């Protein structure tokens, strides 16, 4: 019996040890991500360069639903010189401790995480740890192993291994860079022989930053105090540069008549953009505009443009249209420290890993999360009645599912009726103590044609009830057909693009467009001429006003656009910006059109 007990205990201990090892290995194989508003499994996977399936393996059930504020386990790639990794900030950690842990300079970490600051360096934040190759370590290590490596005589001893890599920015010099890293100019030139002689550096190129010689170390010796986060971030802030003349490029397909509808709309976008440039030049803003026809969606058509010598000196690029062009253009913009404004698609994931990208069209999950927030703020005492459409429900299935989850979480009552429900059934669904919001599950015009007569009769028979119809951006294209019913039903719809053609700004722009081009804008949603004007004016004005500190001051841009709302937010510490602006448009019973702007 004692033998059996000893064997049993031994097995238990072995199991416990095995479990401990397994847990330790598991803890090293993932990091934690706290879910933020608007994030989806797709966007989170895109941020970290992993598959959704890999996330689901570590987080069973996450493919069905994820919740804001909860944490996900994200699989971690082994941190080798060839691979980046990510780190979740833990209690007590500082930027200085991370530089020691990963053997990287504070500047390298700050450059890899442009969204990180002393203000948001907190527990739970995820930061990107660049690969050693990206930081310059791997390339230098290779050089130290090469027997044919040439050495140069400099002040003191120059080590062959780089301690950092520096990406040259506009107006930087050998002197300014050497001062930034506490080394001599001779040491910097010796580590980068291409600088010898002419002593010239090119913007966007990378320089090896050597370890300082013993003489330089003595000259720069300071008390051995550990710097605070604020001090490190302050030391590594980019110097503000004013932009005298903005260099802007537009890269779009300008094809002859007979092209697709989307491609022909590019001409109208560009026409509106030119009007923005003209307006800014009248206020003494200096702009050099370069326009390129990207042609068809082929790699060769874009490569020919990017190979032009002037492209690497741009301050900002607008485009492209074709999905196939986004990744190579975004990579080019990131390499050369150029802002890239993508005005059209909302389905590309480049913005999640590229800090140079500004995405005008909001990704679906972020758009819907904004709508849900605005909805419960606008209708806190709602009674929601979903009208189940018989067709064309696929496009809005995710929106309806998410809204139902939000209403359920907020304990807001809801019910569903079929689109052919009788007026009596509609009456029975009303509540006298709440605002009654009818929401069809399809955005199609056919659904509106089916449900509007019954809802109109309901409102006329129950004038004392508080009734609204709520719907979708596409309804802007049906306004002429249903204007009277929209007003009678006190209708709302959400949209990122909206203009009232009766407003002075819209009237003035429409008249000027007609005067400039001898035609009217195409009657579609959104109006591309207005989109071109709004995006061009917003970004070019911002660069002229704030220069290289545009990103820091983007929330201070107080411009009133004609059609396009702007509310930019960086998606993570190492990614770009998405536009989260959403309006509610209300057709009131007093026959007024009101645009509700939520801050």
TIROMI-157142 format. One record per residue (C-alpha): residue number from 1; residue in three letters; y, z, x. Coordinates in steps of 0.1 Angstrom, whole numbers, plus 5000, padded with zeros to 4 digits. Layout:
N
R NUM ala Y Z X
...
***
This chain:
599
R 1 unk 5000 5000 5000
R 2 unk 5024 5009 5029
R 3 unk 5015 4976 5045
R 4 unk 5024 4957 5014
R 5 unk 5057 4976 5011
R 6 unk 5066 4968 5047
R 7 unk 5058 4931 5041
R 8 unk 5079 4932 5010
R 9 unk 5109 4948 5027
R 10 unk 5106 4924 5056
R 11 unk 5107 4895 5032
R 12 unk 5138 4911 5015
R 13 unk 5156 4914 5048
R 14 unk 5147 4879 5058
R 15 unk 5160 4867 5025
R 16 unk 5192 4887 5028
R 17 unk 5197 4873 5063
R 18 unk 5190 4838 5051
R 19 unk 5214 4843 5022
R 20 unk 5241 4856 5046
R 21 unk 5237 4826 5069
R 22 unk 5238 4802 5039
R 23 unk 5270 4818 5026
R 24 unk 5286 4817 5060
R 25 unk 5277 4781 5063
R 26 unk 5290 4774 5028
R 27 unk 5322 4792 5035
R 28 unk 5328 4768 5064
R 29 unk 5319 4738 5044
R 30 unk 5347 4740 5018
R 31 unk 5382 4751 5013
R 32 unk 5399 4762 4981
R 33 unk 5424 4742 4960
R 34 unk 5444 4758 4932
R 35 unk 5448 4734 4903
R 36 unk 5484 4725 4894
R 37 unk 5499 4711 4863
R 38 unk 5491 4674 4858
R 39 unk 5463 4672 4884
R 40 unk 5430 4656 4874
R 41 unk 5397 4654 4892
R 42 unk 5407 4619 4903
R 43 unk 5440 4629 4918
R 44 unk 5425 4659 4936
R 45 unk 5398 4638 4951
R 46 unk 5423 4612 4961
R 47 unk 5444 4639 4979
R 48 unk 5416 4649 5001
R 49 unk 5398 4616 5006
R 50 unk 5366 4628 4990
R 51 unk 5346 4616 4960
R 52 unk 5348 4632 4925
R 53 unk 5310 4635 4927
R 54 unk 5313 4657 4958
R 55 unk 5338 4680 4941
R 56 unk 5316 4683 4910
R 57 unk 5286 4692 4932
R 58 unk 5305 4723 4944
R 59 unk 5321 4729 4910
R 60 unk 5296 4723 4882
R 61 unk 5314 4715 4849
R 62 unk 5346 4703 4866
R 63 unk 5339 4667 4855
R 64 unk 5343 4679 4819
R 65 unk 5374 4701 4822
R 66 unk 5396 4717 4849
R 67 unk 5422 4744 4842
R 68 unk 5456 4749 4857
R 69 unk 5456 4780 4880
R 70 unk 5419 4780 4887
R 71 unk 5405 4771 4921
R 72 unk 5381 4743 4931
R 73 unk 5359 4742 4961
R 74 unk 5367 4711 4981
R 75 unk 5341 4698 5006
R 76 unk 5355 4701 5041
R 77 unk 5348 4674 5067
R 78 unk 5338 4687 5102
R 79 unk 5370 4691 5122
R 80 unk 5365 4667 5151
R 81 unk 5390 4647 5172
R 82 unk 5383 4618 5148
R 83 unk 5388 4636 5115
R 84 unk 5416 4655 5097
R 85 unk 5408 4686 5078
R 86 unk 5426 4709 5054
R 87 unk 5434 4746 5054
R 88 unk 5441 4770 5026
R 89 unk 5466 4796 5036
R 90 unk 5452 4831 5034
R 91 unk 5469 4865 5032
R 92 unk 5486 4874 5065
R 93 unk 5486 4839 5080
R 94 unk 5517 4825 5095
R 95 unk 5526 4791 5108
R 96 unk 5525 4804 5143
R 97 unk 5489 4817 5138
R 98 unk 5479 4783 5125
R 99 unk 5493 4766 5156
R 100 unk 5472 4789 5177
R 101 unk 5441 4785 5156
R 102 unk 5442 4747 5156
R 103 unk 5458 4743 5190
R 104 unk 5487 4722 5176
R 105 unk 5524 4725 5179
R 106 unk 5545 4737 5150
R 107 unk 5562 4703 5150
R 108 unk 5528 4685 5147
R 109 unk 5519 4706 5116
R 110 unk 5554 4702 5101
R 111 unk 5552 4664 5106
R 112 unk 5518 4663 5090
R 113 unk 5531 4683 5060
R 114 unk 5566 4671 5051
R 115 unk 5565 4690 5019
R 116 unk 5559 4724 5036
R 117 unk 5587 4748 5041
R 118 unk 5594 4784 5048
R 119 unk 5600 4788 5010
R 120 unk 5566 4775 4999
R 121 unk 5544 4787 5028
R 122 unk 5524 4811 5008
R 123 unk 5488 4822 5000
R 124 unk 5468 4794 4983
R 125 unk 5489 4765 4996
R 126 unk 5468 4738 5012
R 127 unk 5481 4721 5043
R 128 unk 5468 4691 5062
R 129 unk 5455 4696 5097
R 130 unk 5458 4663 5115
R 131 unk 5431 4650 5137
R 132 unk 5434 4655 5174
R 133 unk 5436 4617 5178
R 134 unk 5465 4616 5154
R 135 unk 5483 4645 5172
R 136 unk 5478 4627 5205
R 137 unk 5451 4650 5220
R 138 unk 5422 4625 5218
R 139 unk 5440 4597 5235
R 140 unk 5451 4620 5263
R 141 unk 5416 4634 5268
R 142 unk 5403 4599 5272
R 143 unk 5429 4592 5298
R 144 unk 5420 4623 5318
R 145 unk 5384 4611 5320
R 146 unk 5393 4576 5333
R 147 unk 5390 4574 5371
R 148 unk 5415 4546 5373
R 149 unk 5443 4566 5357
R 150 unk 5475 4562 5378
R 151 unk 5495 4594 5386
R 152 unk 5532 4597 5392
R 153 unk 5552 4620 5414
R 154 unk 5575 4641 5394
R 155 unk 5591 4675 5396
R 156 unk 5563 4700 5399
R 157 unk 5527 4693 5387
R 158 unk 5523 4670 5357
R 159 unk 5491 4675 5338
R 160 unk 5473 4644 5325
R 161 unk 5466 4658 5291
R 162 unk 5492 4655 5264
R 163 unk 5500 4686 5244
R 164 unk 5516 4666 5216
R 165 unk 5525 4631 5204
R 166 unk 5560 4624 5192
R 167 unk 5569 4596 5167
R 168 unk 5602 4582 5177
R 169 unk 5629 4582 5150
R 170 unk 5661 4563 5148
R 171 unk 5688 4572 5174
R 172 unk 5665 4594 5194
R 173 unk 5668 4591 5232
R 174 unk 5647 4602 5262
R 175 unk 5672 4629 5267
R 176 unk 5671 4643 5232
R 177 unk 5633 4642 5230
R 178 unk 5628 4659 5264
R 179 unk 5652 4686 5253
R 180 unk 5633 4691 5220
R 181 unk 5601 4698 5238
R 182 unk 5615 4718 5267
R 183 unk 5606 4693 5294
R 184 unk 5626 4672 5319
R 185 unk 5634 4635 5314
R 186 unk 5613 4627 5345
R 187 unk 5583 4644 5330
R 188 unk 5586 4625 5298
R 189 unk 5589 4592 5316
R 190 unk 5560 4600 5339
R 191 unk 5537 4606 5309
R 192 unk 5550 4574 5293
R 193 unk 5552 4548 5321
R 194 unk 5565 4521 5296
R 195 unk 5598 4540 5296
R 196 unk 5602 4536 5334
R 197 unk 5630 4512 5345
R 198 unk 5648 4503 5313
R 199 unk 5644 4538 5299
R 200 unk 5643 4524 5263
R 201 unk 5623 4537 5234
R 202 unk 5615 4520 5201
R 203 unk 5617 4536 5167
R 204 unk 5582 4542 5153
R 205 unk 5565 4542 5187
R 206 unk 5545 4573 5199
R 207 unk 5552 4591 5231
R 208 unk 5529 4615 5249
R 209 unk 5545 4649 5253
R 210 unk 5531 4664 5286
R 211 unk 5527 4701 5294
R 212 unk 5558 4712 5313
R 213 unk 5557 4716 5350
R 214 unk 5558 4751 5365
R 215 unk 5594 4746 5375
R 216 unk 5604 4736 5339
R 217 unk 5584 4765 5325
R 218 unk 5603 4789 5346
R 219 unk 5636 4773 5335
R 220 unk 5626 4776 5299
R 221 unk 5609 4810 5301
R 222 unk 5618 4832 5271
R 223 unk 5607 4866 5260
R 224 unk 5572 4865 5246
R 225 unk 5580 4872 5209
R 226 unk 5561 4857 5181
R 227 unk 5584 4834 5161
R 228 unk 5587 4838 5123
R 229 unk 5579 4811 5098
R 230 unk 5616 4806 5091
R 231 unk 5624 4802 5128
R 232 unk 5596 4777 5134
R 233 unk 5605 4756 5103
R 234 unk 5642 4757 5113
R 235 unk 5634 4746 5148
R 236 unk 5614 4716 5136
R 237 unk 5637 4704 5109
R 238 unk 5647 4668 5112
R 239 unk 5683 4663 5123
R 240 unk 5703 4649 5094
R 241 unk 5712 4612 5100
R 242 unk 5739 4594 5080
R 243 unk 5731 4558 5072
R 244 unk 5760 4536 5079
R 245 unk 5745 4504 5066
R 246 unk 5714 4507 5044
R 247 unk 5687 4481 5052
R 248 unk 5667 4474 5021
R 249 unk 5639 4450 5015
R 250 unk 5625 4437 4982
R 251 unk 5590 4423 4984
R 252 unk 5579 4407 4951
R 253 unk 5561 4375 4939
R 254 unk 5588 4350 4928
R 255 unk 5567 4323 4914
R 256 unk 5578 4291 4896
R 257 unk 5577 4286 4858
R 258 unk 5543 4289 4843
R 259 unk 5534 4320 4863
R 260 unk 5519 4351 4845
R 261 unk 5541 4372 4823
R 262 unk 5542 4401 4849
R 263 unk 5551 4378 4877
R 264 unk 5579 4361 4858
R 265 unk 5593 4395 4850
R 266 unk 5598 4401 4887
R 267 unk 5627 4376 4886
R 268 unk 5643 4397 4859
R 269 unk 5637 4429 4879
R 270 unk 5653 4414 4909
R 271 unk 5683 4402 4889
R 272 unk 5689 4437 4877
R 273 unk 5685 4450 4912
R 274 unk 5712 4426 4925
R 275 unk 5736 4440 4899
R 276 unk 5729 4475 4913
R 277 unk 5737 4463 4948
R 278 unk 5769 4447 4936
R 279 unk 5780 4478 4918
R 280 unk 5773 4499 4950
R 281 unk 5792 4475 4972
R 282 unk 5822 4478 4950
R 283 unk 5822 4516 4959
R 284 unk 5822 4507 4996
R 285 unk 5784 4513 5001
R 286 unk 5772 4490 5029
R 287 unk 5739 4474 5022
R 288 unk 5719 4447 5040
R 289 unk 5694 4433 5016
R 290 unk 5663 4413 5027
R 291 unk 5643 4395 5000
R 292 unk 5608 4382 5005
R 293 unk 5585 4363 4982
R 294 unk 5551 4379 4986
R 295 unk 5534 4350 4967
R 296 unk 5498 4354 4955
R 297 unk 5477 4385 4959
R 298 unk 5464 4376 4993
R 299 unk 5465 4396 5026
R 300 unk 5479 4366 5045
R 301 unk 5510 4364 5023
R 302 unk 5519 4400 5030
R 303 unk 5510 4399 5067
R 304 unk 5534 4371 5073
R 305 unk 5563 4393 5059
R 306 unk 5553 4425 5078
R 307 unk 5551 4406 5111
R 308 unk 5589 4398 5109
R 309 unk 5608 4417 5135
R 310 unk 5634 4431 5111
R 311 unk 5609 4447 5088
R 312 unk 5602 4478 5110
R 313 unk 5639 4487 5109
R 314 unk 5642 4490 5071
R 315 unk 5653 4522 5056
R 316 unk 5636 4514 5022
R 317 unk 5613 4488 5007
R 318 unk 5610 4480 4969
R 319 unk 5576 4466 4958
R 320 unk 5550 4452 4957
R 321 unk 5536 4440 4924
R 322 unk 5500 4431 4934
R 323 unk 5475 4460 4937
R 324 unk 5460 4444 4968
R 325 unk 5493 4447 4986
R 326 unk 5500 4484 4980
R 327 unk 5478 4499 5007
R 328 unk 5488 4477 5036
R 329 unk 5525 4479 5027
R 330 unk 5522 4517 5023
R 331 unk 5505 4520 5057
R 332 unk 5533 4499 5073
R 333 unk 5560 4521 5056
R 334 unk 5543 4553 5068
R 335 unk 5539 4540 5104
R 336 unk 5576 4531 5107
R 337 unk 5590 4560 5087
R 338 unk 5603 4538 5058
R 339 unk 5605 4548 5022
R 340 unk 5585 4527 4998
R 341 unk 5594 4525 4961
R 342 unk 5566 4512 4939
R 343 unk 5582 4503 4906
R 344 unk 5553 4491 4885
R 345 unk 5517 4503 4888
R 346 unk 5507 4539 4878
R 347 unk 5470 4535 4887
R 348 unk 5471 4534 4925
R 349 unk 5462 4565 4944
R 350 unk 5481 4558 4977
R 351 unk 5509 4583 4967
R 352 unk 5484 4612 4971
R 353 unk 5481 4607 5009
R 354 unk 5512 4589 5020
R 355 unk 5545 4608 5023
R 356 unk 5565 4576 5023
R 357 unk 5556 4565 4988
R 358 unk 5577 4569 4956
R 359 unk 5558 4560 4925
R 360 unk 5581 4552 4895
R 361 unk 5554 4549 4868
R 362 unk 5539 4584 4863
R 363 unk 5501 4587 4868
R 364 unk 5484 4593 4834
R 365 unk 5473 4629 4840
R 366 unk 5508 4640 4851
R 367 unk 5525 4621 4823
R 368 unk 5503 4637 4797
R 369 unk 5508 4672 4810
R 370 unk 5546 4667 4807
R 371 unk 5542 4655 4771
R 372 unk 5520 4684 4762
R 373 unk 5546 4709 4776
R 374 unk 5575 4692 4759
R 375 unk 5555 4690 4726
R 376 unk 5548 4727 4724
R 377 unk 5584 4735 4734
R 378 unk 5597 4711 4707
R 379 unk 5573 4722 4680
R 380 unk 5563 4759 4687
R 381 unk 5555 4765 4651
R 382 unk 5535 4733 4645
R 383 unk 5507 4724 4621
R 384 unk 5491 4693 4637
R 385 unk 5473 4668 4616
R 386 unk 5455 4641 4636
R 387 unk 5450 4608 4617
R 388 unk 5417 4593 4630
R 389 unk 5422 4556 4634
R 390 unk 5393 4532 4628
R 391 unk 5399 4510 4658
R 392 unk 5419 4507 4691
R 393 unk 5414 4544 4699
R 394 unk 5401 4541 4734
R 395 unk 5434 4539 4752
R 396 unk 5446 4572 4738
R 397 unk 5413 4591 4738
R 398 unk 5422 4611 4769
R 399 unk 5457 4619 4755
R 400 unk 5443 4632 4722
R 401 unk 5415 4652 4739
R 402 unk 5440 4668 4763
R 403 unk 5465 4676 4735
R 404 unk 5438 4692 4714
R 405 unk 5428 4714 4743
R 406 unk 5465 4724 4748
R 407 unk 5469 4732 4711
R 408 unk 5437 4752 4711
R 409 unk 5448 4772 4742
R 410 unk 5481 4779 4724
R 411 unk 5465 4788 4691
R 412 unk 5484 4761 4673
R 413 unk 5465 4751 4641
R 414 unk 5452 4715 4638
R 415 unk 5430 4694 4616
R 416 unk 5419 4658 4613
R 417 unk 5420 4632 4585
R 418 unk 5408 4596 4583
R 419 unk 5434 4569 4583
R 420 unk 5426 4560 4547
R 421 unk 5431 4595 4534
R 422 unk 5447 4597 4500
R 423 unk 5482 4612 4494
R 424 unk 5464 4641 4478
R 425 unk 5444 4648 4509
R 426 unk 5476 4646 4530
R 427 unk 5493 4671 4507
R 428 unk 5464 4695 4510
R 429 unk 5467 4695 4548
R 430 unk 5504 4706 4547
R 431 unk 5516 4741 4554
R 432 unk 5548 4755 4540
R 433 unk 5553 4780 4569
R 434 unk 5551 4754 4597
R 435 unk 5563 4720 4609
R 436 unk 5537 4695 4599
R 437 unk 5532 4669 4627
R 438 unk 5511 4638 4619
R 439 unk 5496 4621 4650
R 440 unk 5475 4589 4648
R 441 unk 5448 4585 4674
R 442 unk 5458 4549 4681
R 443 unk 5491 4534 4693
R 444 unk 5484 4501 4677
R 445 unk 5506 4484 4652
R 446 unk 5477 4479 4629
R 447 unk 5472 4516 4626
R 448 unk 5509 4521 4618
R 449 unk 5507 4494 4591
R 450 unk 5477 4513 4575
R 451 unk 5492 4548 4575
R 452 unk 5529 4544 4570
R 453 unk 5528 4537 4532
R 454 unk 5508 4569 4524
R 455 unk 5529 4590 4547
R 456 unk 5561 4576 4532
R 457 unk 5549 4585 4497
R 458 unk 5540 4620 4509
R 459 unk 5575 4626 4522
R 460 unk 5590 4614 4490
R 461 unk 5567 4636 4468
R 462 unk 5572 4666 4491
R 463 unk 5608 4664 4502
R 464 unk 5609 4702 4508
R 465 unk 5581 4701 4534
R 466 unk 5589 4699 4571
R 467 unk 5571 4667 4581
R 468 unk 5572 4645 4613
R 469 unk 5553 4616 4627
R 470 unk 5546 4617 4664
R 471 unk 5535 4588 4686
R 472 unk 5536 4566 4716
R 473 unk 5558 4546 4740
R 474 unk 5545 4513 4727
R 475 unk 5561 4520 4693
R 476 unk 5593 4509 4708
R 477 unk 5580 4473 4705
R 478 unk 5574 4479 4667
R 479 unk 5607 4494 4659
R 480 unk 5621 4463 4642
R 481 unk 5591 4462 4618
R 482 unk 5591 4499 4609
R 483 unk 5626 4511 4614
R 484 unk 5632 4524 4579
R 485 unk 5599 4542 4578
R 486 unk 5605 4558 4612
R 487 unk 5637 4573 4600
R 488 unk 5623 4585 4567
R 489 unk 5594 4602 4585
R 490 unk 5616 4618 4611
R 491 unk 5595 4601 4638
R 492 unk 5592 4611 4674
R 493 unk 5576 4592 4703
R 494 unk 5574 4600 4740
R 495 unk 5583 4576 4768
R 496 unk 5594 4575 4805
R 497 unk 5615 4544 4797
R 498 unk 5640 4543 4769
R 499 unk 5675 4529 4761
R 500 unk 5694 4528 4729
R 501 unk 5709 4493 4727
R 502 unk 5739 4508 4709
R 503 unk 5749 4531 4737
R 504 unk 5779 4520 4758
R 505 unk 5760 4519 4791
R 506 unk 5733 4496 4776
R 507 unk 5759 4474 4758
R 508 unk 5779 4470 4790
R 509 unk 5748 4462 4811
R 510 unk 5735 4437 4786
R 511 unk 5769 4419 4785
R 512 unk 5771 4418 4823
R 513 unk 5736 4405 4826
R 514 unk 5743 4377 4802
R 515 unk 5775 4369 4821
R 516 unk 5758 4369 4854
R 517 unk 5727 4349 4845
R 518 unk 5736 4330 4813
R 519 unk 5707 4344 4794
R 520 unk 5694 4376 4777
R 521 unk 5667 4398 4791
R 522 unk 5632 4393 4777
R 523 unk 5624 4414 4747
R 524 unk 5596 4436 4760
R 525 unk 5591 4472 4771
R 526 unk 5604 4482 4795
R 527 unk 5633 4458 4801
R 528 unk 5627 4448 4837
R 529 unk 5664 4439 4843
R 530 unk 5673 4475 4835
R 531 unk 5644 4488 4855
R 532 unk 5656 4469 4886
R 533 unk 5691 4482 4882
R 534 unk 5681 4518 4877
R 535 unk 5657 4520 4906
R 536 unk 5680 4501 4930
R 537 unk 5710 4522 4921
R 538 unk 5692 4555 4922
R 539 unk 5677 4551 4957
R 540 unk 5704 4532 4974
R 541 unk 5730 4556 4961
R 542 unk 5709 4585 4972
R 543 unk 5705 4571 5008
R 544 unk 5742 4564 5011
R 545 unk 5750 4599 4998
R 546 unk 5725 4620 5017
R 547 unk 5711 4599 5045
R 548 unk 5679 4612 5060
R 549 unk 5681 4644 5039
R 550 unk 5676 4624 5007
R 551 unk 5643 4641 5000
R 552 unk 5659 4675 5003
R 553 unk 5686 4666 4978
R 554 unk 5667 4644 4954
R 555 unk 5670 4670 4926
R 556 unk 5708 4669 4930
R 557 unk 5711 4632 4921
R 558 unk 5732 4634 4889
R 559 unk 5731 4598 4880
R 560 unk 5727 4587 4843
R 561 unk 5703 4557 4843
R 562 unk 5704 4530 4816
R 563 unk 5667 4531 4808
R 564 unk 5646 4548 4834
R 565 unk 5644 4586 4838
R 566 unk 5639 4601 4873
R 567 unk 5624 4635 4880
R 568 unk 5605 4633 4913
R 569 unk 5581 4658 4926
R 570 unk 5560 4657 4958
R 571 unk 5523 4657 4949
R 572 unk 5512 4679 4978
R 573 unk 5524 4689 5012
R 574 unk 5513 4657 5029
R 575 unk 5517 4631 5001
R 576 unk 5545 4612 4984
R 577 unk 5565 4616 4952
R 578 unk 5557 4608 4916
R 579 unk 5582 4605 4888
R 580 unk 5575 4631 4861
R 581 unk 5604 4623 4837
R 582 unk 5595 4620 4801
R 583 unk 5618 4617 4770
R 584 unk 5612 4623 4734
R 585 unk 5629 4598 4711
R 586 unk 5636 4610 4676
R 587 unk 5645 4588 4646
R 588 unk 5662 4614 4625
R 589 unk 5664 4615 4587
R 590 unk 5702 4611 4591
R 591 unk 5695 4576 4606
R 592 unk 5704 4586 4641
R 593 unk 5685 4579 4673
R 594 unk 5683 4609 4696
R 595 unk 5669 4610 4731
R 596 unk 5656 4645 4739
R 597 unk 5659 4651 4776
R 598 unk 5637 4680 4789
R 599 unk 5647 4696 4822
***
